[in-house]
Amino acid sequence: MKILRELRLMNNYTNQNMADIIGISKAYYWQLENKKRNLSYIMAVRISNVFQKKPDEIFYEEFKNKVSK
């Protein structure tokens, strides 16, 4: 997910930092960011909390594009 990577980098977080903050492994986080694993709503909420945003602000466009294909 391009926006997720951009947000992470803008906030100077590594994959490991993000994984530690949301309570998952680095590999699991990498898979989410690189679309190798589906994002659950709970995980979307955890991630959006890190950036102090609502899940829709981060993930809605990505989901909308996926559904419309």
PQR file of N, CA, C, O and H, with PARSE charges and radii, in Angstrom:
ATOM      1  N   MET A   1       0.839  -1.177   0.000 -0.4000 1.5000
ATOM      2  CA  MET A   1       0.000   0.000   0.000 -0.0000 2.0000
ATOM      3  C   MET A   1       0.882   1.237   0.000  0.5500 1.7000
ATOM      4  O   MET A   1       1.575   1.545   0.969 -0.5500 1.4000
ATOM      5  N   LYS A   2       0.826   1.903  -1.085 -0.4000 1.5000
ATOM      6  CA  LYS A   2       1.708   3.045  -1.279 -0.0000 2.0000
ATOM      7  C   LYS A   2       1.528   4.108  -0.198  0.5500 1.7000
ATOM      8  O   LYS A   2       2.511   4.623   0.334 -0.5500 1.4000
ATOM      9  H   LYS A   2       0.262   1.653  -1.872  0.4000 1.0000
ATOM     10  N   ILE A   3       0.289   4.437   0.127 -0.4000 1.5000
ATOM     11  CA  ILE A   3       0.046   5.483   1.119 -0.0000 2.0000
ATOM     12  C   ILE A   3       0.566   5.075   2.498  0.5500 1.7000
ATOM     13  O   ILE A   3       1.072   5.914   3.244 -0.5500 1.4000
ATOM     14  H   ILE A   3      -0.510   4.019  -0.306  0.4000 1.0000
ATOM     15  N   LEU A   4       0.445   3.811   2.831 -0.4000 1.5000
ATOM     16  CA  LEU A   4       0.923   3.332   4.124 -0.0000 2.0000
ATOM     17  C   LEU A   4       2.438   3.489   4.223  0.5500 1.7000
ATOM     18  O   LEU A   4       2.963   3.934   5.243 -0.5500 1.4000
ATOM     19  H   LEU A   4       0.035   3.130   2.225  0.4000 1.0000
ATOM     20  N   ARG A   5       3.121   3.123   3.164 -0.4000 1.5000
ATOM     21  CA  ARG A   5       4.583   3.282   3.135 -0.0000 2.0000
ATOM     22  C   ARG A   5       4.966   4.755   3.239  0.5500 1.7000
ATOM     23  O   ARG A   5       5.881   5.115   3.979 -0.5500 1.4000
ATOM     24  H   ARG A   5       2.695   2.761   2.335  0.4000 1.0000
ATOM     25  N   GLU A   6       4.258   5.604   2.493 -0.4000 1.5000
ATOM     26  CA  GLU A   6       4.543   7.041   2.523 -0.0000 2.0000
ATOM     27  C   GLU A   6       4.349   7.621   3.920  0.5500 1.7000
ATOM     28  O   GLU A   6       5.189   8.386   4.394 -0.5500 1.4000
ATOM     29  H   GLU A   6       3.514   5.312   1.892  0.4000 1.0000
ATOM     30  N   LEU A   7       3.262   7.267   4.577 -0.4000 1.5000
ATOM     31  CA  LEU A   7       3.013   7.751   5.940 -0.0000 2.0000
ATOM     32  C   LEU A   7       4.100   7.282   6.902  0.5500 1.7000
ATOM     33  O   LEU A   7       4.583   8.043   7.740 -0.5500 1.4000
ATOM     34  H   LEU A   7       2.580   6.645   4.192  0.4000 1.0000
ATOM     35  N   ARG A   8       4.471   6.015   6.760 -0.4000 1.5000
ATOM     36  CA  ARG A   8       5.513   5.457   7.636 -0.0000 2.0000
ATOM     37  C   ARG A   8       6.814   6.225   7.461  0.5500 1.7000
ATOM     38  O   ARG A   8       7.450   6.606   8.443 -0.5500 1.4000
ATOM     39  H   ARG A   8       4.078   5.397   6.079  0.4000 1.0000
ATOM     40  N   LEU A   9       7.208   6.451   6.227 -0.4000 1.5000
ATOM     41  CA  LEU A   9       8.469   7.141   5.963 -0.0000 2.0000
ATOM     42  C   LEU A   9       8.415   8.613   6.374  0.5500 1.7000
ATOM     43  O   LEU A   9       9.399   9.148   6.886 -0.5500 1.4000
ATOM     44  H   LEU A   9       6.691   6.141   5.428  0.4000 1.0000
ATOM     45  N   MET A  10       7.277   9.269   6.157 -0.4000 1.5000
ATOM     46  CA  MET A  10       7.132  10.677   6.554 -0.0000 2.0000
ATOM     47  C   MET A  10       7.265  10.842   8.075  0.5500 1.7000
ATOM     48  O   MET A  10       7.691  11.889   8.562 -0.5500 1.4000
ATOM     49  H   MET A  10       6.478   8.834   5.741  0.4000 1.0000
ATOM     50  N   ASN A  11       6.895   9.800   8.804 -0.4000 1.5000
ATOM     51  CA  ASN A  11       6.978   9.844  10.262 -0.0000 2.0000
ATOM     52  C   ASN A  11       8.245   9.188  10.802  0.5500 1.7000
ATOM     53  O   ASN A  11       8.379   8.967  12.005 -0.5500 1.4000
ATOM     54  H   ASN A  11       6.549   8.949   8.407  0.4000 1.0000
ATOM     55  N   ASN A  12       9.163   8.883   9.903 -0.4000 1.5000
ATOM     56  CA  ASN A  12      10.456   8.290  10.270 -0.0000 2.0000
ATOM     57  C   ASN A  12      10.339   6.981  11.045  0.5500 1.7000
ATOM     58  O   ASN A  12      11.092   6.735  11.987 -0.5500 1.4000
ATOM     59  H   ASN A  12       9.053   9.062   8.925  0.4000 1.0000
ATOM     60  N   TYR A  13       9.384   6.144  10.635 -0.4000 1.5000
ATOM     61  CA  TYR A  13       9.235   4.826  11.233 -0.0000 2.0000
ATOM     62  C   TYR A  13       9.830   3.780  10.295  0.5500 1.7000
ATOM     63  O   TYR A  13       9.720   3.892   9.074 -0.5500 1.4000
ATOM     64  H   TYR A  13       8.773   6.344   9.869  0.4000 1.0000
ATOM     65  N   THR A  14      10.450   2.782  10.871 -0.4000 1.5000
ATOM     66  CA  THR A  14      10.895   1.622  10.098 -0.0000 2.0000
ATOM     67  C   THR A  14       9.775   0.587  10.130  0.5500 1.7000
ATOM     68  O   THR A  14       8.804   0.731  10.874 -0.5500 1.4000
ATOM     69  H   THR A  14      10.540   2.692  11.863  0.4000 1.0000
ATOM     70  N   ASN A  15       9.920  -0.451   9.321 -0.4000 1.5000
ATOM     71  CA  ASN A  15       8.956  -1.562   9.399 -0.0000 2.0000
ATOM     72  C   ASN A  15       8.941  -2.138  10.808  0.5500 1.7000
ATOM     73  O   ASN A  15       7.882  -2.481  11.334 -0.5500 1.4000
ATOM     74  H   ASN A  15      10.708  -0.568   8.718  0.4000 1.0000
ATOM     75  N   GLN A  16      10.109  -2.243  11.413 -0.4000 1.5000
ATOM     76  CA  GLN A  16      10.198  -2.801  12.769 -0.0000 2.0000
ATOM     77  C   GLN A  16       9.498  -1.894  13.774  0.5500 1.7000
ATOM     78  O   GLN A  16       8.791  -2.386  14.654 -0.5500 1.4000
ATOM     79  H   GLN A  16      10.970  -1.965  10.987  0.4000 1.0000
ATOM     80  N   ASN A  17       9.680  -0.575  13.661 -0.4000 1.5000
ATOM     81  CA  ASN A  17       8.990   0.354  14.561 -0.0000 2.0000
ATOM     82  C   ASN A  17       7.481   0.165  14.486  0.5500 1.7000
ATOM     83  O   ASN A  17       6.804   0.056  15.509 -0.5500 1.4000
ATOM     84  H   ASN A  17      10.254  -0.176  12.946  0.4000 1.0000
ATOM     85  N   MET A  18       6.967   0.127  13.270 -0.4000 1.5000
ATOM     86  CA  MET A  18       5.520  -0.032  13.088 -0.0000 2.0000
ATOM     87  C   MET A  18       5.031  -1.353  13.663  0.5500 1.7000
ATOM     88  O   MET A  18       4.011  -1.408  14.350 -0.5500 1.4000
ATOM     89  H   MET A  18       7.516   0.216  12.439  0.4000 1.0000
ATOM     90  N   ALA A  19       5.764  -2.401  13.374 -0.4000 1.5000
ATOM     91  CA  ALA A  19       5.388  -3.719  13.890 -0.0000 2.0000
ATOM     92  C   ALA A  19       5.352  -3.718  15.414  0.5500 1.7000
ATOM     93  O   ALA A  19       4.420  -4.254  16.013 -0.5500 1.4000
ATOM     94  H   ALA A  19       6.593  -2.356  12.816  0.4000 1.0000
ATOM     95  N   ASP A  20       6.350  -3.126  16.035 -0.4000 1.5000
ATOM     96  CA  ASP A  20       6.395  -3.066  17.498 -0.0000 2.0000
ATOM     97  C   ASP A  20       5.229  -2.264  18.069  0.5500 1.7000
ATOM     98  O   ASP A  20       4.623  -2.665  19.063 -0.5500 1.4000
ATOM     99  H   ASP A  20       7.107  -2.691  15.548  0.4000 1.0000
ATOM    100  N   ILE A  21       4.922  -1.152  17.452 -0.4000 1.5000
ATOM    101  CA  ILE A  21       3.853  -0.282  17.945 -0.0000 2.0000
ATOM    102  C   ILE A  21       2.490  -0.967  17.866  0.5500 1.7000
ATOM    103  O   ILE A  21       1.686  -0.858  18.791 -0.5500 1.4000
ATOM    104  H   ILE A  21       5.414  -0.826  16.644  0.4000 1.0000
ATOM    105  N   ILE A  22       2.230  -1.669  16.769 -0.4000 1.5000
ATOM    106  CA  ILE A  22       0.904  -2.280  16.624 -0.0000 2.0000
ATOM    107  C   ILE A  22       0.852  -3.738  17.083  0.5500 1.7000
ATOM    108  O   ILE A  22      -0.200  -4.375  17.014 -0.5500 1.4000
ATOM    109  H   ILE A  22       2.884  -1.758  16.017  0.4000 1.0000
ATOM    110  N   GLY A  23       1.979  -4.263  17.548 -0.4000 1.5000
ATOM    111  CA  GLY A  23       1.989  -5.578  18.180 -0.0000 2.0000
ATOM    112  C   GLY A  23       1.982  -6.763  17.232  0.5500 1.7000
ATOM    113  O   GLY A  23       1.338  -7.777  17.501 -0.5500 1.4000
ATOM    114  H   GLY A  23       2.833  -3.746  17.604  0.4000 1.0000
ATOM    115  N   ILE A  24       2.703  -6.635  16.116 -0.4000 1.5000
ATOM    116  CA  ILE A  24       2.826  -7.749  15.175 -0.0000 2.0000
ATOM    117  C   ILE A  24       4.296  -7.916  14.807  0.5500 1.7000
ATOM    118  O   ILE A  24       5.140  -7.116  15.211 -0.5500 1.4000
ATOM    119  H   ILE A  24       3.226  -5.811  15.897  0.4000 1.0000
ATOM    120  N   SER A  25       4.591  -8.949  14.047 -0.4000 1.5000
ATOM    121  CA  SER A  25       5.980  -9.155  13.622 -0.0000 2.0000
ATOM    122  C   SER A  25       6.325  -8.210  12.473  0.5500 1.7000
ATOM    123  O   SER A  25       5.446  -7.698  11.780 -0.5500 1.4000
ATOM    124  H   SER A  25       3.905  -9.598  13.719  0.4000 1.0000
ATOM    125  N   LYS A  26       7.612  -7.997  12.292 -0.4000 1.5000
ATOM    126  CA  LYS A  26       8.092  -7.168  11.186 -0.0000 2.0000
ATOM    127  C   LYS A  26       7.672  -7.768   9.847  0.5500 1.7000
ATOM    128  O   LYS A  26       7.273  -7.047   8.933 -0.5500 1.4000
ATOM    129  H   LYS A  26       8.326  -8.414  12.855  0.4000 1.0000
ATOM    130  N   ALA A  27       7.765  -9.081   9.741 -0.4000 1.5000
ATOM    131  CA  ALA A  27       7.383  -9.764   8.498 -0.0000 2.0000
ATOM    132  C   ALA A  27       5.904  -9.560   8.185  0.5500 1.7000
ATOM    133  O   ALA A  27       5.532  -9.315   7.037 -0.5500 1.4000
ATOM    134  H   ALA A  27       8.089  -9.667  10.484  0.4000 1.0000
ATOM    135  N   TYR A  28       5.066  -9.661   9.211 -0.4000 1.5000
ATOM    136  CA  TYR A  28       3.622  -9.470   9.029 -0.0000 2.0000
ATOM    137  C   TYR A  28       3.356  -8.044   8.560  0.5500 1.7000
ATOM    138  O   TYR A  28       2.564  -7.839   7.640 -0.5500 1.4000
ATOM    139  H   TYR A  28       5.368  -9.860  10.143  0.4000 1.0000
ATOM    140  N   TYR A  29       4.001  -7.058   9.173 -0.4000 1.5000
ATOM    141  CA  TYR A  29       3.796  -5.672   8.765 -0.0000 2.0000
ATOM    142  C   TYR A  29       4.248  -5.471   7.321  0.5500 1.7000
ATOM    143  O   TYR A  29       3.548  -4.833   6.535 -0.5500 1.4000
ATOM    144  H   TYR A  29       4.644  -7.225   9.921  0.4000 1.0000
ATOM    145  N   TRP A  30       5.402  -6.007   6.972 -0.4000 1.5000
ATOM    146  CA  TRP A  30       5.908  -5.886   5.612 -0.0000 2.0000
ATOM    147  C   TRP A  30       4.901  -6.462   4.618  0.5500 1.7000
ATOM    148  O   TRP A  30       4.656  -5.872   3.566 -0.5500 1.4000
ATOM    149  H   TRP A  30       5.971  -6.525   7.611  0.4000 1.0000
ATOM    150  N   GLN A  31       4.319  -7.610   4.951 -0.4000 1.5000
ATOM    151  CA  GLN A  31       3.334  -8.238   4.075 -0.0000 2.0000
ATOM    152  C   GLN A  31       2.102  -7.357   3.899  0.5500 1.7000
ATOM    153  O   GLN A  31       1.546  -7.287   2.803 -0.5500 1.4000
ATOM    154  H   GLN A  31       4.518  -8.089   5.805  0.4000 1.0000
ATOM    155  N   LEU A  32       1.669  -6.688   4.960 -0.4000 1.5000
ATOM    156  CA  LEU A  32       0.536  -5.762   4.845 -0.0000 2.0000
ATOM    157  C   LEU A  32       0.870  -4.605   3.913  0.5500 1.7000
ATOM    158  O   LEU A  32       0.094  -4.266   3.019 -0.5500 1.4000
ATOM    159  H   LEU A  32       2.121  -6.745   5.851  0.4000 1.0000
ATOM    160  N   GLU A  33       2.019  -4.014   4.132 -0.4000 1.5000
ATOM    161  CA  GLU A  33       2.421  -2.851   3.351 -0.0000 2.0000
ATOM    162  C   GLU A  33       2.630  -3.193   1.878  0.5500 1.7000
ATOM    163  O   GLU A  33       2.427  -2.344   1.010 -0.5500 1.4000
ATOM    164  H   GLU A  33       2.649  -4.289   4.858  0.4000 1.0000
ATOM    165  N   ASN A  34       3.025  -4.408   1.595 -0.4000 1.5000
ATOM    166  CA  ASN A  34       3.305  -4.832   0.227 -0.0000 2.0000
ATOM    167  C   ASN A  34       2.201  -5.688  -0.389  0.5500 1.7000
ATOM    168  O   ASN A  34       2.428  -6.387  -1.377 -0.5500 1.4000
ATOM    169  H   ASN A  34       3.190  -5.099   2.299  0.4000 1.0000
ATOM    170  N   LYS A  35       1.020  -5.630   0.189 -0.4000 1.5000
ATOM    171  CA  LYS A  35      -0.186  -6.301  -0.318 -0.0000 2.0000
ATOM    172  C   LYS A  35      -0.036  -7.814  -0.445  0.5500 1.7000
ATOM    173  O   LYS A  35      -0.653  -8.431  -1.314 -0.5500 1.4000
ATOM    174  H   LYS A  35       0.836  -5.062   0.991  0.4000 1.0000
ATOM    175  N   LYS A  36       0.771  -8.403   0.408 -0.4000 1.5000
ATOM    176  CA  LYS A  36       0.932  -9.854   0.408 -0.0000 2.0000
ATOM    177  C   LYS A  36      -0.033 -10.497   1.397  0.5500 1.7000
ATOM    178  O   LYS A  36      -0.194 -11.717   1.413 -0.5500 1.4000
ATOM    179  H   LYS A  36       1.272  -7.902   1.114  0.4000 1.0000
ATOM    180  N   ARG A  37      -0.669  -9.680   2.215 -0.4000 1.5000
ATOM    181  CA  ARG A  37      -1.609 -10.141   3.229 -0.0000 2.0000
ATOM    182  C   ARG A  37      -2.764  -9.146   3.260  0.5500 1.7000
ATOM    183  O   ARG A  37      -2.560  -7.940   3.118 -0.5500 1.4000
ATOM    184  H   ARG A  37      -0.539  -8.688   2.203  0.4000 1.0000
ATOM    185  N   ASN A  38      -3.983  -9.665   3.448 -0.4000 1.5000
ATOM    186  CA  ASN A  38      -5.146  -8.791   3.531 -0.0000 2.0000
ATOM    187  C   ASN A  38      -5.191  -8.071   4.867  0.5500 1.7000
ATOM    188  O   ASN A  38      -4.818  -8.624   5.902 -0.5500 1.4000
ATOM    189  H   ASN A  38      -4.148 -10.644   3.563  0.4000 1.0000
ATOM    190  N   LEU A  39      -5.650  -6.838   4.828 -0.4000 1.5000
ATOM    191  CA  LEU A  39      -5.732  -5.990   6.003 -0.0000 2.0000
ATOM    192  C   LEU A  39      -7.082  -6.175   6.675  0.5500 1.7000
ATOM    193  O   LEU A  39      -8.119  -5.967   6.045 -0.5500 1.4000
ATOM    194  H   LEU A  39      -5.953  -6.389   3.988  0.4000 1.0000
ATOM    195  N   SER A  40      -7.085  -6.567   7.955 -0.4000 1.5000
ATOM    196  CA  SER A  40      -8.337  -6.666   8.706 -0.0000 2.0000
ATOM    197  C   SER A  40      -8.728  -5.277   9.211  0.5500 1.7000
ATOM    198  O   SER A  40      -7.900  -4.367   9.262 -0.5500 1.4000
ATOM    199  H   SER A  40      -6.242  -6.736   8.467  0.4000 1.0000
ATOM    200  N   TYR A  41      -9.988  -5.128   9.579 -0.4000 1.5000
ATOM    201  CA  TYR A  41     -10.442  -3.831  10.074 -0.0000 2.0000
ATOM    202  C   TYR A  41      -9.717  -3.473  11.372  0.5500 1.7000
ATOM    203  O   TYR A  41      -9.337  -2.319  11.568 -0.5500 1.4000
ATOM    204  H   TYR A  41     -10.660  -5.867   9.538  0.4000 1.0000
ATOM    205  N   ILE A  42      -9.526  -4.432  12.242 -0.4000 1.5000
ATOM    206  CA  ILE A  42      -8.829  -4.167  13.514 -0.0000 2.0000
ATOM    207  C   ILE A  42      -7.417  -3.678  13.249  0.5500 1.7000
ATOM    208  O   ILE A  42      -6.948  -2.745  13.902 -0.5500 1.4000
ATOM    209  H   ILE A  42      -9.834  -5.370  12.082  0.4000 1.0000
ATOM    210  N   MET A  43      -6.742  -4.292  12.305 -0.4000 1.5000
ATOM    211  CA  MET A  43      -5.376  -3.870  11.972 -0.0000 2.0000
ATOM    212  C   MET A  43      -5.385  -2.475  11.348  0.5500 1.7000
ATOM    213  O   MET A  43      -4.488  -1.673  11.609 -0.5500 1.4000
ATOM    214  H   MET A  43      -7.123  -5.050  11.774  0.4000 1.0000
ATOM    215  N   ALA A  44      -6.387  -2.185  10.534 -0.4000 1.5000
ATOM    216  CA  ALA A  44      -6.512  -0.852   9.942 -0.0000 2.0000
ATOM    217  C   ALA A  44      -6.687   0.200  11.037  0.5500 1.7000
ATOM    218  O   ALA A  44      -6.119   1.289  10.950 -0.5500 1.4000
ATOM    219  H   ALA A  44      -7.116  -2.837  10.322  0.4000 1.0000
ATOM    220  N   VAL A  45      -7.459  -0.119  12.051 -0.4000 1.5000
ATOM    221  CA  VAL A  45      -7.665   0.813  13.168 -0.0000 2.0000
ATOM    222  C   VAL A  45      -6.368   0.998  13.946  0.5500 1.7000
ATOM    223  O   VAL A  45      -6.011   2.123  14.295 -0.5500 1.4000
ATOM    224  H   VAL A  45      -7.920  -1.004  12.121  0.4000 1.0000
ATOM    225  N   ARG A  46      -5.669  -0.081  14.216 -0.4000 1.5000
ATOM    226  CA  ARG A  46      -4.390   0.023  14.940 -0.0000 2.0000
ATOM    227  C   ARG A  46      -3.394   0.897  14.182  0.5500 1.7000
ATOM    228  O   ARG A  46      -2.740   1.761  14.765 -0.5500 1.4000
ATOM    229  H   ARG A  46      -5.958  -0.995  13.932  0.4000 1.0000
ATOM    230  N   ILE A  47      -3.290   0.662  12.886 -0.4000 1.5000
ATOM    231  CA  ILE A  47      -2.351   1.428  12.072 -0.0000 2.0000
ATOM    232  C   ILE A  47      -2.760   2.888  12.008  0.5500 1.7000
ATOM    233  O   ILE A  47      -1.919   3.774  12.156 -0.5500 1.4000
ATOM    234  H   ILE A  47      -3.822  -0.040  12.413  0.4000 1.0000
ATOM    235  N   SER A  48      -4.032   3.147  11.792 -0.4000 1.5000
ATOM    236  CA  SER A  48      -4.489   4.533  11.692 -0.0000 2.0000
ATOM    237  C   SER A  48      -4.296   5.282  13.002  0.5500 1.7000
ATOM    238  O   SER A  48      -4.050   6.488  12.991 -0.5500 1.4000
ATOM    239  H   SER A  48      -4.716   2.427  11.672  0.4000 1.0000
ATOM    240  N   ASN A  49      -4.403   4.593  14.125 -0.4000 1.5000
ATOM    241  CA  ASN A  49      -4.159   5.229  15.421 -0.0000 2.0000
ATOM    242  C   ASN A  49      -2.717   5.718  15.552  0.5500 1.7000
ATOM    243  O   ASN A  49      -2.463   6.750  16.173 -0.5500 1.4000
ATOM    244  H   ASN A  49      -4.603   3.613  14.134  0.4000 1.0000
ATOM    245  N   VAL A  50      -1.798   4.994  14.981 -0.4000 1.5000
ATOM    246  CA  VAL A  50      -0.385   5.400  15.020 -0.0000 2.0000
ATOM    247  C   VAL A  50      -0.218   6.775  14.374  0.5500 1.7000
ATOM    248  O   VAL A  50       0.559   7.603  14.848 -0.5500 1.4000
ATOM    249  H   VAL A  50      -2.005   4.155  14.477  0.4000 1.0000
ATOM    250  N   PHE A  51      -0.951   7.005  13.292 -0.4000 1.5000
ATOM    251  CA  PHE A  51      -0.829   8.259  12.550 -0.0000 2.0000
ATOM    252  C   PHE A  51      -1.894   9.285  12.938  0.5500 1.7000
ATOM    253  O   PHE A  51      -1.999  10.349  12.329 -0.5500 1.4000
ATOM    254  H   PHE A  51      -1.582   6.332  12.906  0.4000 1.0000
ATOM    255  N   GLN A  52      -2.683   8.945  13.964 -0.4000 1.5000
ATOM    256  CA  GLN A  52      -3.752   9.815  14.466 -0.0000 2.0000
ATOM    257  C   GLN A  52      -4.708  10.218  13.352  0.5500 1.7000
ATOM    258  O   GLN A  52      -5.042  11.390  13.183 -0.5500 1.4000
ATOM    259  H   GLN A  52      -2.597   8.080  14.459  0.4000 1.0000
ATOM    260  N   LYS A  53      -5.137   9.212  12.600 -0.4000 1.5000
ATOM    261  CA  LYS A  53      -6.088   9.395  11.504 -0.0000 2.0000
ATOM    262  C   LYS A  53      -7.190   8.358  11.627  0.5500 1.7000
ATOM    263  O   LYS A  53      -7.068   7.392  12.380 -0.5500 1.4000
ATOM    264  H   LYS A  53      -4.865   8.259  12.737  0.4000 1.0000
ATOM    265  N   LYS A  54      -8.260   8.564  10.886 -0.4000 1.5000
ATOM    266  CA  LYS A  54      -9.322   7.568  10.790 -0.0000 2.0000
ATOM    267  C   LYS A  54      -8.922   6.557   9.723  0.5500 1.7000
ATOM    268  O   LYS A  54      -8.233   6.909   8.766 -0.5500 1.4000
ATOM    269  H   LYS A  54      -8.360   9.349  10.275  0.4000 1.0000
ATOM    270  N   PRO A  55      -9.351   5.295   9.877 -0.5600 1.5000
ATOM    271  CA  PRO A  55      -8.979   4.284   8.870  0.2800 2.0000
ATOM    272  C   PRO A  55      -9.342   4.692   7.443  0.5500 1.7000
ATOM    273  O   PRO A  55      -8.573   4.432   6.518 -0.5500 1.4000
ATOM    274  N   ASP A  56     -10.494   5.322   7.251 -0.4000 1.5000
ATOM    275  CA  ASP A  56     -10.894   5.726   5.902 -0.0000 2.0000
ATOM    276  C   ASP A  56      -9.939   6.741   5.290  0.5500 1.7000
ATOM    277  O   ASP A  56      -9.754   6.759   4.073 -0.5500 1.4000
ATOM    278  H   ASP A  56     -11.119   5.533   8.003  0.4000 1.0000
ATOM    279  N   GLU A  57      -9.339   7.572   6.105 -0.4000 1.5000
ATOM    280  CA  GLU A  57      -8.401   8.572   5.583 -0.0000 2.0000
ATOM    281  C   GLU A  57      -7.181   7.909   4.948  0.5500 1.7000
ATOM    282  O   GLU A  57      -6.563   8.467   4.041 -0.5500 1.4000
ATOM    283  H   GLU A  57      -9.489   7.557   7.094  0.4000 1.0000
ATOM    284  N   ILE A  58      -6.846   6.737   5.424 -0.4000 1.5000
ATOM    285  CA  ILE A  58      -5.665   6.036   4.911 -0.0000 2.0000
ATOM    286  C   ILE A  58      -6.034   4.986   3.873  0.5500 1.7000
ATOM    287  O   ILE A  58      -5.378   4.878   2.836 -0.5500 1.4000
ATOM    288  H   ILE A  58      -7.348   6.284   6.160  0.4000 1.0000
ATOM    289  N   PHE A  59      -7.090   4.206   4.148 -0.4000 1.5000
ATOM    290  CA  PHE A  59      -7.333   2.999   3.374 -0.0000 2.0000
ATOM    291  C   PHE A  59      -8.516   3.037   2.414  0.5500 1.7000
ATOM    292  O   PHE A  59      -8.648   2.130   1.593 -0.5500 1.4000
ATOM    293  H   PHE A  59      -7.623   4.294   4.990  0.4000 1.0000
ATOM    294  N   TYR A  60      -9.376   4.042   2.481 -0.4000 1.5000
ATOM    295  CA  TYR A  60     -10.598   4.019   1.678 -0.0000 2.0000
ATOM    296  C   TYR A  60     -10.330   3.960   0.176  0.5500 1.7000
ATOM    297  O   TYR A  60     -10.903   3.117  -0.514 -0.5500 1.4000
ATOM    298  H   TYR A  60      -9.269   4.779   3.148  0.4000 1.0000
ATOM    299  N   GLU A  61      -9.481   4.828  -0.337 -0.4000 1.5000
ATOM    300  CA  GLU A  61      -9.225   4.845  -1.787 -0.0000 2.0000
ATOM    301  C   GLU A  61      -8.681   3.509  -2.284  0.5500 1.7000
ATOM    302  O   GLU A  61      -9.081   3.021  -3.341 -0.5500 1.4000
ATOM    303  H   GLU A  61      -9.016   5.513   0.223  0.4000 1.0000
ATOM    304  N   GLU A  62      -7.782   2.932  -1.526 -0.4000 1.5000
ATOM    305  CA  GLU A  62      -7.203   1.633  -1.891 -0.0000 2.0000
ATOM    306  C   GLU A  62      -8.291   0.574  -1.963  0.5500 1.7000
ATOM    307  O   GLU A  62      -8.345  -0.211  -2.910 -0.5500 1.4000
ATOM    308  H   GLU A  62      -7.458   3.328  -0.667  0.4000 1.0000
ATOM    309  N   PHE A  63      -9.155   0.557  -0.958 -0.4000 1.5000
ATOM    310  CA  PHE A  63     -10.238  -0.437  -0.911 -0.0000 2.0000
ATOM    311  C   PHE A  63     -11.224  -0.192  -2.045  0.5500 1.7000
ATOM    312  O   PHE A  63     -11.660  -1.136  -2.704 -0.5500 1.4000
ATOM    313  H   PHE A  63      -9.111   1.195  -0.189  0.4000 1.0000
ATOM    314  N   LYS A  64     -11.576   1.065  -2.276 -0.4000 1.5000
ATOM    315  CA  LYS A  64     -12.525   1.406  -3.333 -0.0000 2.0000
ATOM    316  C   LYS A  64     -12.000   0.954  -4.691  0.5500 1.7000
ATOM    317  O   LYS A  64     -12.756   0.409  -5.495 -0.5500 1.4000
ATOM    318  H   LYS A  64     -11.222   1.832  -1.741  0.4000 1.0000
ATOM    319  N   ASN A  65     -10.729   1.171  -4.950 -0.4000 1.5000
ATOM    320  CA  ASN A  65     -10.122   0.757  -6.214 -0.0000 2.0000
ATOM    321  C   ASN A  65     -10.111  -0.762  -6.363  0.5500 1.7000
ATOM    322  O   ASN A  65     -10.302  -1.283  -7.462 -0.5500 1.4000
ATOM    323  H   ASN A  65     -10.115   1.614  -4.297  0.4000 1.0000
ATOM    324  N   LYS A  66      -9.889  -1.468  -5.263 -0.4000 1.5000
ATOM    325  CA  LYS A  66      -9.854  -2.929  -5.286 -0.0000 2.0000
ATOM    326  C   LYS A  66     -11.232  -3.487  -5.587  0.5500 1.7000
ATOM    327  O   LYS A  66     -11.366  -4.439  -6.356 -0.5500 1.4000
ATOM    328  H   LYS A  66      -9.733  -1.045  -4.370  0.4000 1.0000
ATOM    329  N   VAL A  67     -12.261  -2.898  -4.983 -0.4000 1.5000
ATOM    330  CA  VAL A  67     -13.630  -3.392  -5.152 -0.0000 2.0000
ATOM    331  C   VAL A  67     -14.166  -3.096  -6.552  0.5500 1.7000
ATOM    332  O   VAL A  67     -14.914  -3.899  -7.110 -0.5500 1.4000
ATOM    333  H   VAL A  67     -12.152  -2.125  -4.359  0.4000 1.0000
ATOM    334  N   SER A  68     -13.795  -1.964  -7.116 -0.4000 1.5000
ATOM    335  CA  SER A  68     -14.343  -1.559  -8.409 -0.0000 2.0000
ATOM    336  C   SER A  68     -13.720  -2.298  -9.599  0.5500 1.7000
ATOM    337  O   SER A  68     -14.191  -2.150 -10.726 -0.5500 1.4000
ATOM    338  H   SER A  68     -13.187  -1.311  -6.663  0.4000 1.0000
ATOM    339  N   LYS A  69     -12.690  -3.076  -9.367 -0.4000 1.5000
ATOM    340  CA  LYS A  69     -12.048  -3.805 -10.468 -0.0000 2.0000
ATOM    341  C   LYS A  69     -12.804  -5.064 -10.807  0.5500 1.7000
ATOM    342  O   LYS A  69     -12.405  -5.800 -11.709 -0.5500 1.4000
ATOM    343  H   LYS A  69     -12.307  -3.196  -8.451  0.4000 1.0000
TER
END
